[in-house]
């Protein structure tokens, strides 16, 4: 089933005081529940229903992130001052700018 390939995440919502289940490919959908397991089951069921509705209407489905291929390349625009500071830091560390930025992104818990 296609909805099994989608990217799901369950986090705590301090605002709602419940767990919230989300699906990256369907960013407008969410499911609140008292437990992480219930939030996960709820968002999966909701996405499954949406997929069935979209298929019935002949609408295109979002491609699962896990099934996409990635080149490993993307362009990021930063202010000139940031570019300069990163280039200096890379030179000081004796690495390329690409290696410095890749290492920093890999070590960032937000990524």
N, C-alpha and C positions, 0 to 999 in steps of 0.2 A: 504494500500500500504506500502510495506516494507520501501521505502525511507522516509516515514513520521516518522519512528522510529529513524532515524539517528540523530546525534548530530551536530547541526548547530550553527555557531557563526558569527557575523558581527562585524568588528572592523574598525577603521580608519587607513589608511595607509598613513603616512606622506610622505613616499618615492614616492608613486604613486599619492598622493593628491586625493584619492578616498576612498570609503568604499570598504572593501574586505570581501566577504562571503567565509566561509570555512566549510568543513564537516570533523569532526574528523576521521570518519571511512574511508574516502577517502582523505588522507592527501596531495596527490599530486594535487588535484583539488582546484581551487579558481575562484572567479568571482568578477571583479571590476565594480563598478557602482558609479554614482553621489550621490545616496541616500542609506540609510540603507535598505529601503524596496526593492529597485531594486537589491541590492547586495544579499539580502536574497532570493528573487524570482529567481534570476539568478543561484545561487548555487544549490537551490532545483531542478530547471529544469535540470541543468547539471548532477546532481547526478541521477535524474530520467532517463535521457537518458543513462547514464553509466550502471545503473541497467538493463535497457531493453536490452542493447547490451550484457552485461554479461550473462543474462538469455538466450538470443538467441544463444549464443556461448556455453552454458552449463558450464560456469565458475562459481565457487563457489562465493557467495556474502559474504562480511564482515558482521559479526553478529553485529547488533546495540548495542552500549554500554548500552543503556537503557534496553535492553532485556537480558543482561548477568546477572548472579548471582555472587556475590562477597562474599568471605569468611571473609573479614575484616582483613586478614593477608597477610603481604608481608615482605620480607627480604630486609633490606637496609644495604649495606656495607659502613662503614665510617672509616676514619683513627682512629687508636687507641687513639690519643690525643682527638679527638672529642668524642669518646665513653666515655673516662674518664671524660671529662668536663661535659657531659650530666649526667653521673652517679652521679657525685658530686652535680650537681644542683638538681637532683631528690632527693637525700638524704637530702640536705639542705631544700628543700620544703616539705619533708616528704611524697613524692609520689613515685610510682613505675616509673622506666625508661619508661615503655610503656605509662603510663598516661601522663608523661611530654611531650614525643614526640608527642603523639596523640593531646594533647592540643595545642602544638605549630603548628602542621600541620593544625589543624582546624582554627587557628587564622591567618594563612598566607594568605594574599589576592592573592598570586600567585597560590594558589591551587584551 
